[in-house]
């Protein structure tokens, strides 16, 4: 058994785990274990959203059960306290873990550069806990200010400073730009009392971006009331204030420190060689310079590429992890670790709140909504690779559809919700209509098979459904036609005589009346035609039977497939589905799939050329049911929770990541040596 241990479930660790699963999911001789102190993966690039109160706390966490459920990676929640590189062991307070290959993705931590007082009197933003602390602290400052009568004390409490104008600093100040007005309303504080300050030691913000997006970000921040202080090094921090290099003292109630990060002290104290700022020195193969079976990836490694250190960003984390996995695979196969790291970064995106961003990707600089859209797309792509459709759908909901206070790139345009109770009458009416659609077909003879096919209108002319004998059908039609002609000849003569007499009387009557009303009738009809004429005949078909698309659909799907289903089976199926949709909607049972089938049925009827504009409301009502409007006062209240628990335990849910809520808690076991 070859044992691979991944230490740390950050961006690099998760990516390494996914790649190793892909490589060895069918190989029982290779065992992959990921160890992390937390039961979840943290989206570090989105921490500012929690700190600024834009999203709920849980929105930046993805459980490892969701990521690796059903995968060949065993996840262990434990805190490693010791390393034995010679004997290839890791130890915690309760267990030991043997390994043949170790991937260290232990991340980084904030650094204060040894500046006096910064560690004690500022807030860092480099963990989930950091974000929660900042969020609570900002609210506490407003609460205190709402009771404070001394204007000088209130001014201090309402001064929020972010030190550092890199990605994290600018994104944090962007969250405060949007959060502060809301807090002012909540605590009845005059917005003019608020001071937002961004302090930067360099001569520009966002140094990793070109001049264009940097300038736009700078202008936007100033427009929103942020005071940007460049070339302003902080030399000391104290309780409630900090001092700049030129001696300026600035009082504030909040100092958020984002000026830099270093390798984690945990890894630096492991005994491996440190390259710089507590980052572990590695070869281009991502192997530690001390042990060829120990790989260091992500923010924890120190390697110069083109005489510059590999940046501590997500793409670098994933690419270093990919290099390490390639070499581990080569070593397990009996070869050598020869793959070397080569960066391929696609660009950078920085959000300044939820409605503005700047970016530089693929050599193109953008700002505003386009840049924000790219950031959302990149995040959705990452979440899809980590935990499938559910990941990015949850992201879109909390970033756009469920966002409060208009803090999205579309403002509040699509973020409102209806009370599901108000949709109950529509659900019941839609269900009733579907039930009677099927019930009426029974009355029309759809289940009286002796009457022949009643669904032939869904197929092209000349196409005969299975189960309808062609010869018999033709003979019966001929006999019926002959009988009709014979009968017509018997009663035609007296009818003609009657009609002739009636016509003479009518002509005389009309002639007498026409002279008197002709002028008035003509004027009235003319006025009606122009005033009350039909602009849109709702009884008309959405798509006519001779429409090119309808012809294509009928020939491809109906004539070539459905026509081979015996008409008895086909008609029974249509009637049953329509009535079942109705019963499901009325009873509130399986509302989501019932609404989905409802929509599909409507489009089938449209594409076969027999669906009027008056019936289109079925489709829109169905989409409303899909959106959750059918979850009230129905059997789903009891049935859906049970089904979710059952589904989340299936292997298909684990393989596809299509979990409802969180998957079932997987049993983990610690293997002791």
C-alpha positions as CSV (number, residue, x, y, z in Angstrom):
1,X,0.0,0.0,0.0
2,X,1.4,3.4,-1.1
3,X,0.2,6.1,1.3
4,X,-0.1,9.7,0.2
5,X,-1.0,12.3,2.9
6,X,-2.1,15.8,2.0
7,X,-1.7,18.2,4.9
8,X,-4.0,21.1,4.6
9,X,-7.3,21.6,2.7
10,X,-6.8,24.9,1.1
11,X,-6.8,25.6,-2.6
12,X,-3.6,23.6,-3.2
13,X,-4.5,20.7,-1.0
14,X,-8.0,20.3,-2.4
15,X,-6.6,20.5,-6.0
16,X,-4.0,17.9,-5.2
17,X,-6.7,15.6,-3.7
18,X,-8.9,15.9,-6.8
19,X,-6.0,15.1,-9.1
20,X,-4.9,12.1,-7.0
21,X,-8.4,10.8,-6.9
22,X,-8.6,11.0,-10.7
23,X,-5.3,9.2,-11.0
24,X,-5.9,6.4,-8.5
25,X,-9.6,6.0,-8.0
26,X,-9.4,2.5,-9.5
27,X,-6.2,1.5,-7.8
28,X,-6.6,0.0,-4.4
29,X,-2.9,-0.1,-3.8
30,X,-2.7,3.7,-3.4
31,X,-4.3,5.4,-0.4
32,X,-4.9,9.1,-0.3
33,X,-5.6,10.9,2.9
34,X,-6.3,14.6,3.4
35,X,-5.8,16.0,7.0
36,X,-7.1,19.4,8.1
37,X,-8.0,20.9,11.4
38,X,-11.4,22.1,10.0
39,X,-14.2,20.1,8.4
40,X,-14.4,22.6,5.6
41,X,-12.5,24.2,2.7
42,X,-12.5,28.0,3.0
43,X,-12.8,30.3,0.0
44,X,-10.1,32.7,1.1
45,X,-10.6,35.1,-1.8
46,X,-14.2,35.8,-0.6
47,X,-13.5,36.4,3.1
48,X,-14.0,40.1,2.7
49,X,-17.6,39.5,1.8
50,X,-18.2,37.9,5.2
51,X,-16.2,40.6,7.0
52,X,-18.3,43.3,5.2
53,X,-21.6,41.5,5.9
54,X,-22.4,41.1,2.3
55,X,-23.0,37.3,2.5
56,X,-23.9,34.9,5.2
57,X,-21.1,33.3,7.1
58,X,-21.5,29.9,5.6
59,X,-21.1,31.2,2.0
60,X,-17.3,31.0,2.2
61,X,-17.2,27.4,3.5
62,X,-17.5,24.1,1.5
63,X,-17.5,21.0,3.6
64,X,-15.0,18.3,2.7
65,X,-17.8,15.8,2.8
66,X,-19.3,17.7,-0.1
67,X,-16.0,17.9,-2.0
68,X,-14.7,14.4,-1.4
69,X,-17.9,12.4,-0.7
70,X,-17.8,9.2,-2.7
71,X,-14.2,9.9,-3.8
72,X,-11.2,7.8,-3.1
73,X,-9.7,10.5,-0.8
74,X,-10.2,9.9,2.9
75,X,-10.6,13.1,4.9
76,X,-9.5,13.3,8.5
77,X,-10.2,16.2,10.8
78,X,-7.2,16.5,13.1
79,X,-4.6,18.9,14.1
80,X,-1.0,17.8,13.4
81,X,1.5,18.6,16.2
82,X,4.6,16.8,15.2
83,X,6.7,15.7,12.1
84,X,9.0,12.7,11.8
85,X,10.4,13.0,8.3
86,X,13.0,10.3,8.8
87,X,10.4,7.7,9.7
88,X,7.7,9.2,7.5
89,X,5.2,9.9,10.2
90,X,2.9,12.8,11.3
91,X,1.4,12.9,14.7
92,X,-1.4,14.6,16.6
93,X,-2.5,14.4,20.2
94,X,-4.5,11.3,19.5
95,X,-3.1,9.6,16.4
96,X,-0.1,9.0,14.1
97,X,-0.2,8.9,10.3
98,X,2.3,7.1,8.1
99,X,3.0,8.3,4.6
100,X,5.1,7.4,1.7
101,X,4.6,10.8,0.1
102,X,3.6,14.0,1.9
103,X,2.0,17.0,0.2
104,X,2.2,20.1,2.5
105,X,-0.3,22.7,1.6
106,X,-0.4,24.4,5.0
107,X,-1.0,27.9,3.7
108,X,0.2,31.3,4.9
109,X,-0.7,33.8,7.6
110,X,-0.6,37.6,8.0
111,X,2.6,39.3,8.8
112,X,3.1,42.5,10.8
113,X,6.7,42.9,9.6
114,X,7.7,43.4,13.2
115,X,6.0,46.8,13.5
116,X,5.3,47.5,17.2
117,X,1.7,47.2,18.3
118,X,0.3,45.9,15.0
119,X,-0.3,42.4,16.2
120,X,-2.0,43.6,19.3
121,X,-4.1,46.5,18.0
122,X,-5.2,45.6,14.5
123,X,-7.4,43.0,12.8
124,X,-6.0,40.6,10.2
125,X,-8.1,39.1,7.4
126,X,-6.6,35.8,6.6
127,X,-9.1,33.2,8.0
128,X,-12.7,32.5,8.4
129,X,-12.5,33.4,12.1
130,X,-10.8,36.7,11.2
131,X,-13.7,37.6,9.0
132,X,-16.3,36.9,11.7
133,X,-14.3,39.0,14.2
134,X,-14.2,42.0,11.8
135,X,-17.9,41.7,11.0
136,X,-18.9,41.7,14.7
137,X,-16.4,44.5,15.5
138,X,-17.7,46.9,12.8
139,X,-21.3,46.4,14.1
140,X,-20.1,47.0,17.7
141,X,-18.4,50.3,16.7
142,X,-21.7,51.5,15.3
143,X,-23.6,50.4,18.4
144,X,-21.2,52.3,20.7
145,X,-21.4,55.4,18.5
146,X,-25.2,55.4,18.6
147,X,-25.0,55.9,22.4
148,X,-21.9,58.2,22.4
149,X,-22.6,61.9,23.0
150,X,-19.0,63.2,22.7
151,X,-18.4,64.1,19.0
152,X,-14.7,63.5,19.2
153,X,-15.2,60.0,20.6
154,X,-17.9,59.3,18.0
155,X,-15.5,60.5,15.3
156,X,-12.8,58.0,16.5
157,X,-15.3,55.2,16.6
158,X,-16.6,56.0,13.1
159,X,-13.1,56.0,11.6
160,X,-12.4,52.8,9.7
161,X,-8.8,52.2,8.4
162,X,-7.6,49.5,6.1
163,X,-3.8,49.2,6.0
164,X,-2.6,47.9,2.7
165,X,-3.9,48.6,-0.9
166,X,-3.3,45.2,-2.4
167,X,-6.1,42.8,-3.4
168,X,-7.3,42.1,0.1
169,X,-7.1,45.7,1.3
170,X,-9.0,47.2,-1.6
171,X,-11.6,44.5,-1.5
172,X,-12.1,45.0,2.2
173,X,-12.4,48.8,1.8
174,X,-14.9,48.1,-1.0
175,X,-17.1,46.1,1.4
176,X,-17.0,49.0,3.9
177,X,-18.0,51.4,1.2
178,X,-21.3,49.5,0.8
179,X,-21.8,48.4,4.4
180,X,-21.4,51.7,6.1
181,X,-24.5,53.4,4.7
182,X,-26.6,50.5,5.7
183,X,-25.2,50.6,9.2
184,X,-25.8,54.3,9.4
185,X,-29.5,53.7,8.7
186,X,-29.7,50.9,11.2
187,X,-28.1,52.9,14.0
188,X,-29.3,56.4,13.1
189,X,-25.9,57.9,12.5
190,X,-25.2,60.7,10.1
191,X,-23.1,59.4,7.2
192,X,-21.0,62.6,7.2
193,X,-19.5,61.3,10.5
194,X,-17.9,58.3,8.8
195,X,-14.3,58.2,7.7
196,X,-13.0,55.4,5.4
197,X,-9.2,55.5,5.0
198,X,-6.9,53.2,3.0
199,X,-3.3,53.5,4.0
200,X,-0.6,52.3,1.5
201,X,3.2,52.4,1.9
202,X,3.8,52.3,-1.8
203,X,3.1,55.0,-4.4
204,X,0.1,53.3,-5.9
205,X,-2.7,50.9,-5.1
206,X,-3.0,47.4,-6.7
207,X,0.5,47.2,-7.9
208,X,-0.1,43.8,-9.7
209,X,-2.5,45.5,-12.1
210,X,-1.7,47.8,-15.1
211,X,-2.0,51.5,-14.8
212,X,-5.5,51.6,-16.4
213,X,-7.5,49.5,-14.0
214,X,-5.4,50.9,-11.1
215,X,-6.4,54.4,-11.9
216,X,-10.1,53.4,-12.3
217,X,-10.1,51.7,-8.9
218,X,-8.4,54.7,-7.3
219,X,-11.0,57.1,-8.8
220,X,-13.9,54.9,-7.8
221,X,-12.8,54.6,-4.2
222,X,-12.3,58.4,-3.9
223,X,-15.7,59.0,-5.5
224,X,-17.2,56.8,-2.8
225,X,-15.6,58.9,0.0
226,X,-12.4,56.8,0.7
227,X,-9.4,58.8,1.7
228,X,-6.4,57.1,0.0
229,X,-3.0,57.8,1.7
230,X,-0.1,56.7,-0.5
231,X,3.6,56.6,0.5
232,X,2.4,56.3,4.1
233,X,4.3,53.7,6.1
234,X,2.8,52.7,9.5
235,X,5.6,52.6,12.1
236,X,3.6,52.0,15.2
237,X,0.1,51.0,16.3
238,X,-1.5,51.6,19.7
239,X,-4.9,51.2,21.2
240,X,-7.2,53.4,19.1
241,X,-4.5,55.0,16.9
242,X,-1.5,54.4,14.7
243,X,1.5,56.5,13.7
244,X,2.9,57.1,10.2
245,X,6.6,57.4,9.2
246,X,6.3,61.2,9.0
247,X,5.0,61.3,12.6
248,X,1.3,61.8,11.8
249,X,-0.9,60.1,14.4
250,X,-4.4,59.0,13.2
251,X,-7.0,58.0,15.7
252,X,-9.5,55.2,14.7
253,X,-11.8,52.7,16.2
254,X,-10.9,50.1,13.6
255,X,-7.5,49.2,12.0
256,X,-7.6,46.2,9.5
257,X,-4.2,45.0,8.6
258,X,-3.8,43.5,5.0
259,X,-0.2,44.6,4.3
260,X,1.2,41.2,3.6
261,X,1.5,37.5,4.3
262,X,4.2,35.1,5.0
263,X,4.4,31.3,5.2
264,X,2.6,29.8,8.1
265,X,4.6,29.5,11.3
266,X,3.3,25.9,11.6
267,X,5.3,24.8,8.5
268,X,8.2,27.0,9.3
269,X,8.6,25.2,12.6
270,X,8.4,21.7,11.0
271,X,12.2,21.4,10.7
272,X,12.3,21.8,6.9
273,X,14.5,24.4,5.3
274,X,12.9,27.9,5.2
275,X,13.6,30.0,2.1
276,X,12.2,33.4,3.0
277,X,9.5,34.9,5.2
278,X,8.7,31.5,6.7
279,X,8.0,29.9,3.3
280,X,9.6,26.5,2.8
281,X,12.3,26.2,0.2
282,X,11.5,23.8,-2.7
283,X,13.0,22.7,-6.0
284,X,11.3,23.4,-9.3
285,X,9.7,20.0,-8.9
286,X,7.9,21.3,-5.8
287,X,10.0,18.8,-3.7
288,X,11.4,20.0,-0.4
289,X,15.1,20.6,-0.6
290,X,15.4,18.2,2.4
291,X,13.3,15.2,1.4
292,X,12.4,14.0,-2.1
293,X,9.2,12.4,-0.9
294,X,7.9,15.7,0.7
295,X,6.3,18.2,-1.5
296,X,5.4,21.8,-0.5
297,X,2.6,23.5,-2.5
298,X,0.6,26.7,-2.4
299,X,1.4,29.6,-0.2
300,X,3.7,27.5,1.9
301,X,6.5,27.1,-0.7
302,X,9.3,29.4,-1.7
303,X,10.6,29.2,-5.2
304,X,12.0,31.9,-7.5
305,X,10.7,31.9,-11.1
306,X,12.4,34.4,-13.4
307,X,14.1,35.8,-10.2
308,X,10.7,36.5,-8.6
309,X,8.9,34.5,-6.0
310,X,5.8,32.6,-7.0
311,X,2.9,34.8,-6.0
312,X,0.6,33.6,-3.3
313,X,-2.6,33.4,-5.4
314,X,-5.1,30.7,-6.2
315,X,-3.8,29.9,-9.7
316,X,-0.3,29.5,-8.3
317,X,-1.6,27.2,-5.5
318,X,-3.4,24.9,-8.0
319,X,-0.4,24.9,-10.5
320,X,2.1,24.0,-7.8
321,X,-0.2,21.2,-6.6
322,X,-0.5,19.9,-10.2
323,X,3.3,19.8,-10.5
324,X,3.6,17.9,-7.3
325,X,1.0,15.3,-8.3
326,X,2.7,14.7,-11.6
327,X,6.0,14.0,-9.9
328,X,4.3,11.7,-7.2
329,X,2.7,9.7,-10.0
330,X,6.1,9.4,-11.7
331,X,7.8,8.2,-8.5
332,X,5.0,5.7,-7.8
333,X,5.4,4.4,-11.4
334,X,9.1,3.8,-10.7
335,X,10.4,6.9,-12.5
336,X,11.9,10.2,-11.3
337,X,10.3,13.5,-10.4
338,X,11.2,15.5,-13.5
339,X,8.2,17.8,-14.0
340,X,9.1,21.3,-13.2
341,X,6.8,24.2,-12.3
342,X,6.0,26.7,-15.0
343,X,3.4,29.4,-14.2
344,X,0.5,30.1,-16.5
345,X,-1.5,32.9,-14.8
346,X,-4.5,34.2,-16.6
347,X,-5.0,37.5,-14.9
348,X,-6.3,39.2,-11.8
349,X,-9.7,40.5,-10.7
350,X,-10.5,42.8,-7.8
351,X,-14.0,43.6,-6.6
352,X,-14.6,46.9,-4.8
353,X,-17.9,45.9,-3.2
354,X,-20.6,43.9,-4.9
355,X,-21.2,46.4,-7.7
356,X,-17.8,47.4,-9.1
357,X,-14.6,45.6,-10.0
358,X,-11.5,46.0,-12.1
359,X,-9.6,43.2,-13.9
360,X,-6.8,42.4,-16.2
361,X,-7.2,39.0,-17.9
362,X,-5.9,37.6,-21.1
363,X,-4.1,41.0,-21.8
364,X,-7.4,42.9,-21.5
365,X,-8.3,45.4,-18.8
366,X,-11.9,45.9,-17.8
367,X,-13.8,47.7,-15.1
368,X,-17.4,48.0,-13.8
369,X,-20.0,45.4,-14.6
370,X,-17.9,43.5,-17.2
371,X,-15.1,43.0,-14.7
372,X,-17.5,42.0,-12.0
373,X,-19.1,39.5,-14.4
374,X,-15.7,37.9,-15.1
375,X,-15.0,37.6,-11.4
376,X,-18.3,35.8,-10.9
377,X,-17.7,33.5,-13.9
378,X,-14.2,32.6,-12.6
379,X,-15.6,31.8,-9.2
380,X,-18.4,29.7,-10.7
381,X,-15.9,27.8,-12.7
382,X,-13.8,27.1,-9.6
383,X,-16.7,26.0,-7.6
384,X,-17.9,23.7,-10.4
385,X,-14.5,21.9,-10.5
386,X,-14.6,21.6,-6.7
387,X,-18.2,20.5,-6.0
388,X,-20.2,20.5,-9.2
389,X,-23.4,22.3,-10.2
390,X,-24.6,22.8,-6.6
391,X,-21.5,24.8,-5.8
392,X,-21.9,27.4,-8.5
393,X,-25.7,27.5,-8.2
394,X,-25.4,28.2,-4.4
395,X,-22.8,30.9,-5.2
396,X,-25.1,32.6,-7.8
397,X,-28.0,32.6,-5.3
398,X,-26.1,34.3,-2.5
399,X,-24.2,36.7,-4.8
400,X,-27.1,37.8,-7.0
401,X,-30.6,36.3,-6.4
402,X,-30.7,36.4,-2.6
403,X,-28.5,39.4,-2.1
404,X,-29.9,42.1,0.2
405,X,-29.5,45.9,0.2
406,X,-28.8,45.9,-3.6
407,X,-25.2,44.8,-3.1
408,X,-24.8,43.1,-6.5
409,X,-23.7,44.0,-10.0
410,X,-27.4,44.3,-10.9
411,X,-28.4,46.1,-7.8
412,X,-31.7,44.9,-6.4
413,X,-33.2,44.4,-9.8
414,X,-33.6,40.6,-9.5
415,X,-33.1,40.0,-5.8
416,X,-36.6,40.3,-4.5
417,X,-38.6,37.2,-3.4
418,X,-42.3,36.5,-3.1
419,X,-44.0,34.8,-0.2
420,X,-44.7,31.3,-1.3
421,X,-48.1,31.3,0.3
422,X,-49.3,33.8,-2.3
423,X,-48.4,31.3,-5.1
424,X,-50.6,28.5,-3.5
425,X,-53.7,29.5,-5.5
426,X,-51.8,29.5,-8.8
427,X,-50.3,26.0,-8.0
428,X,-53.8,24.7,-7.2
429,X,-55.3,26.2,-10.4
430,X,-52.5,25.0,-12.6
431,X,-52.9,21.5,-11.1
432,X,-56.7,21.6,-11.7
433,X,-56.2,22.7,-15.3
434,X,-53.7,19.8,-16.0
435,X,-56.0,17.3,-14.3
436,X,-58.9,18.3,-16.5
437,X,-56.8,18.4,-19.6
438,X,-56.3,14.7,-19.1
439,X,-59.9,14.1,-17.8
440,X,-61.3,15.8,-20.9
441,X,-59.3,13.6,-23.1
442,X,-61.0,10.6,-21.6
443,X,-64.3,12.1,-22.5
444,X,-63.0,12.7,-26.0
445,X,-62.3,9.0,-26.3
446,X,-58.5,8.8,-25.8
447,X,-59.0,5.7,-23.8
448,X,-61.8,4.3,-25.9
449,X,-59.4,2.5,-28.2
450,X,-62.2,1.0,-30.4
451,X,-62.7,4.5,-31.7
452,X,-59.3,4.5,-33.2
453,X,-56.4,7.0,-32.7
454,X,-57.3,10.3,-31.2
455,X,-53.7,11.6,-31.2
456,X,-52.9,11.5,-34.9
457,X,-52.9,15.3,-35.1
458,X,-49.5,15.2,-33.4
459,X,-47.9,13.6,-36.4
460,X,-47.3,14.6,-40.0
461,X,-50.0,13.9,-42.6
462,X,-49.7,10.4,-43.9
463,X,-47.9,9.0,-40.8
464,X,-49.8,6.2,-39.3
465,X,-49.3,5.4,-35.6
466,X,-48.4,1.9,-34.5
467,X,-51.4,-0.1,-33.6
468,X,-53.6,1.5,-36.4
469,X,-54.1,-1.1,-39.2
470,X,-53.5,0.9,-42.4
471,X,-55.6,-1.3,-44.7
472,X,-58.6,-1.5,-42.3
473,X,-58.4,2.2,-41.7
474,X,-58.5,2.9,-45.5
475,X,-61.4,0.5,-46.1
476,X,-63.4,1.9,-43.2
477,X,-62.9,5.4,-44.5
478,X,-64.1,4.4,-48.0
479,X,-67.3,2.7,-46.7
480,X,-68.1,5.7,-44.5
481,X,-67.6,8.0,-47.5
482,X,-70.0,5.9,-49.7
483,X,-72.7,5.8,-47.0
484,X,-72.4,9.5,-46.6
485,X,-72.8,10.2,-50.3
486,X,-75.8,7.9,-50.5
487,X,-77.5,9.4,-47.5
488,X,-76.9,12.9,-48.9
489,X,-78.6,12.1,-52.2
490,X,-81.8,10.9,-50.3
491,X,-82.3,14.1,-48.4
492,X,-80.7,16.6,-50.8
493,X,-83.8,17.1,-52.9
494,X,-86.3,18.1,-50.1
495,X,-83.7,20.2,-48.5
496,X,-83.2,22.1,-51.8
497,X,-86.9,22.8,-52.1
498,X,-87.1,24.0,-48.5
499,X,-84.1,26.3,-48.8
500,X,-85.4,27.7,-52.1
501,X,-88.7,28.7,-50.4
502,X,-87.0,30.2,-47.4
503,X,-84.6,32.1,-49.6
504,X,-87.5,33.9,-51.4
505,X,-89.0,35.0,-48.2
506,X,-85.6,36.2,-46.8
507,X,-84.8,38.1,-49.9
508,X,-88.0,40.1,-49.7
509,X,-87.5,40.9,-46.0
510,X,-83.9,42.0,-46.4
511,X,-84.7,44.1,-49.4
512,X,-87.2,46.0,-47.4
513,X,-84.9,46.6,-44.4
514,X,-81.7,47.3,-46.3
515,X,-82.6,50.6,-47.6
516,X,-83.4,52.0,-44.2
517,X,-80.3,50.8,-42.3
518,X,-77.6,50.6,-45.0
519,X,-76.1,53.9,-44.2
520,X,-76.1,53.5,-40.4
521,X,-74.8,49.9,-40.6
522,X,-72.0,50.8,-42.8
523,X,-70.9,53.6,-40.5
524,X,-71.2,51.4,-37.4
525,X,-69.2,48.5,-38.8
526,X,-66.5,50.8,-40.1
527,X,-66.1,52.3,-36.6
528,X,-66.1,48.9,-34.9
529,X,-63.4,47.6,-37.2
530,X,-61.1,50.4,-36.4
531,X,-61.8,50.6,-32.7
532,X,-62.5,47.0,-31.6
533,X,-60.6,45.0,-34.1
534,X,-58.2,42.2,-32.9
535,X,-54.6,43.2,-32.6
536,X,-53.5,39.8,-31.3
537,X,-55.7,36.7,-31.7
538,X,-54.9,34.8,-28.6
539,X,-56.8,31.8,-29.8
540,X,-54.2,31.5,-32.6
541,X,-51.4,28.9,-32.5
542,X,-48.0,29.8,-31.1
543,X,-46.5,27.9,-34.0
544,X,-48.6,26.8,-37.0
545,X,-48.5,23.3,-38.3
546,X,-46.7,24.4,-41.5
547,X,-43.9,26.2,-39.6
548,X,-40.5,25.0,-40.6
549,X,-39.4,24.3,-37.1
550,X,-42.6,22.4,-36.3
551,X,-42.1,20.3,-39.4
552,X,-38.5,19.5,-38.4
553,X,-39.6,18.6,-34.8
554,X,-42.5,16.4,-35.9
555,X,-40.5,14.6,-38.5
556,X,-37.4,14.0,-36.2
557,X,-39.1,13.2,-32.9
558,X,-42.8,12.4,-33.4
559,X,-42.7,10.7,-36.8
560,X,-39.4,8.9,-36.3
561,X,-39.9,7.9,-32.7
562,X,-43.3,8.4,-31.1
563,X,-45.1,7.0,-34.1
564,X,-43.7,3.6,-33.2
565,X,-45.4,3.6,-29.9
566,X,-48.8,1.9,-30.2
567,X,-51.4,4.6,-30.1
568,X,-53.2,2.8,-27.2
569,X,-50.0,3.1,-25.1
570,X,-49.2,6.6,-26.4
571,X,-52.6,8.0,-25.5
572,X,-52.7,6.3,-22.2
573,X,-49.4,7.8,-21.4
574,X,-50.4,11.3,-22.4
575,X,-53.6,11.2,-20.4
576,X,-51.9,9.6,-17.3
577,X,-49.1,12.2,-17.3
578,X,-51.5,15.1,-17.6
579,X,-53.7,13.9,-14.7
580,X,-50.6,12.9,-12.6
581,X,-49.2,16.4,-13.1
582,X,-52.5,17.9,-11.9
583,X,-52.7,15.6,-8.9
584,X,-49.1,16.3,-7.9
585,X,-49.6,20.1,-8.1
586,X,-52.9,20.0,-6.2
587,X,-51.5,17.8,-3.5
588,X,-48.1,19.6,-3.3
589,X,-46.2,16.3,-3.9
590,X,-43.1,16.3,-6.1
591,X,-43.9,19.8,-7.2
592,X,-40.5,20.5,-8.7
593,X,-40.5,17.4,-11.1
594,X,-44.2,17.9,-11.8
595,X,-43.6,21.5,-12.8
596,X,-40.6,20.4,-15.0
597,X,-42.7,17.8,-16.8
598,X,-45.5,20.4,-17.2
599,X,-43.1,22.7,-19.0
600,X,-41.8,20.0,-21.2
601,X,-45.3,18.9,-22.2
602,X,-46.2,22.4,-23.1
603,X,-43.2,22.7,-25.4
604,X,-44.0,19.4,-27.0
605,X,-47.5,20.6,-27.8
606,X,-46.0,23.9,-29.2
607,X,-43.5,22.1,-31.4
608,X,-46.2,19.8,-32.8
609,X,-48.2,22.9,-33.9
610,X,-51.2,22.6,-31.5
611,X,-50.8,25.1,-28.7
612,X,-52.5,28.4,-28.5
613,X,-51.3,31.7,-27.0
614,X,-54.1,31.4,-24.5
615,X,-52.3,28.4,-23.0
616,X,-48.8,29.9,-22.7
617,X,-49.5,30.8,-19.1
618,X,-49.0,27.1,-18.3
619,X,-45.3,27.6,-19.0
620,X,-44.8,30.7,-16.9
621,X,-46.7,29.2,-14.0
622,X,-44.5,26.1,-14.3
623,X,-41.4,28.1,-14.0
624,X,-42.8,29.8,-10.9
625,X,-43.4,26.4,-9.4
626,X,-39.8,25.4,-10.2
627,X,-38.5,28.4,-8.3
628,X,-40.0,27.1,-5.0
629,X,-43.5,28.6,-5.2
630,X,-45.0,25.1,-4.7
631,X,-43.3,24.2,-1.4
632,X,-46.1,25.4,0.9
633,X,-49.2,23.5,2.2
634,X,-48.3,20.3,0.4
635,X,-47.1,16.7,1.0
636,X,-43.6,17.7,0.1
637,X,-43.3,19.2,3.6
638,X,-42.9,15.6,4.9
639,X,-41.8,13.7,1.8
640,X,-38.9,15.9,0.5
641,X,-36.8,15.8,3.7
642,X,-36.9,12.0,3.7
643,X,-36.0,11.8,0.0
644,X,-33.1,14.3,0.5
645,X,-31.6,12.1,3.2
646,X,-32.0,9.0,1.1
647,X,-30.6,10.6,-2.0
648,X,-27.6,12.2,-0.2
649,X,-26.5,8.7,0.8
650,X,-26.5,7.3,-2.7
651,X,-23.3,6.7,-4.6
652,X,-24.7,8.6,-7.6
653,X,-25.1,11.8,-5.5
654,X,-21.6,11.5,-4.3
655,X,-20.1,11.0,-7.7
656,X,-22.1,13.8,-9.3
657,X,-21.9,16.3,-6.4
658,X,-25.7,16.7,-6.7
659,X,-26.3,16.8,-3.0
660,X,-29.4,18.4,-1.5
661,X,-28.1,20.6,1.3
662,X,-25.2,18.8,3.0
663,X,-24.4,15.1,2.3
664,X,-24.7,12.5,5.0
665,X,-21.8,12.7,7.4
666,X,-19.3,10.2,6.3
667,X,-17.6,7.9,8.8
668,X,-14.0,8.7,9.2
669,X,-11.4,6.6,10.9
670,X,-7.9,7.5,12.0
671,X,-5.3,4.9,11.1
672,X,-2.7,4.5,13.8
673,X,0.6,3.0,13.2
